[in-house]
Amino acid sequence: MQGWRVTSRLAAAVLGVVAALAWSGIGFAHVDVEANPDIAGSTDAVVTFTAEAESTSAGISAVEVALPAGITAQDIALNKAPAGWTLATTANGYRVSGAALPQGEEAQHSIIVTRLPNVNELVFKTLVTYSNGDVDRWIEEKSTANPNPENPAPVLTLKPGPSDDSGPGPSSPVTTSVTPSSPTTTPAAAPTDGGSDYSWMWWVAGALVLGAVVGYLARRRSSAP
């Protein structure tokens, strides 16, 4: 009885995990993408795609990739693919195809990109075709309205690249030109160690004395008989 309860609880836990994954929109089959080097602006980067097999009755026979902005079909070359598979360009990108792989076997191929765009992320919408004609469409982009799409498109996250040497050089430090203001002329303080500053007083006193003498003489003349 005790063992049955443990088994029941374990089964319930497993079912809970499966239900959570299904509710969050996480699929067990999808397409992964990675790059080497995974740095924005890198040249001759090897970009690898791994398409997981989802069909239970047929094998993968083709993988079609829509190239994002900044990469054209002329910028790529096939690096590695399943035996006998070849690359052909399409209106939106390219397609690698050949003899169908065994049922359940993932399809992996890589391309060489002349130069990766200088961006943070690249979205590669991908179609996976099976030998029975079924197609897995991994083309949905994440958004605010749909953060966990049922069929998410592969997203390549890139690290920031080095600064472009062809751009302008480092900015020179800004030098603020300051025009010195004219010095304010302050009258010199009167010296205190000389007597010349009081000479005007002697001139005034002398003038008063002279005036008094002249007046006195004038009065005497006018009063003489």
Summary of the structure (lengths in Angstrom):
residues: 225
radius of gyration: 48.4
end to end distance: 167.5
largest distance: 167.5
contacts: 517
relative contact order: 0.15
helix: 24%
strand: 29%
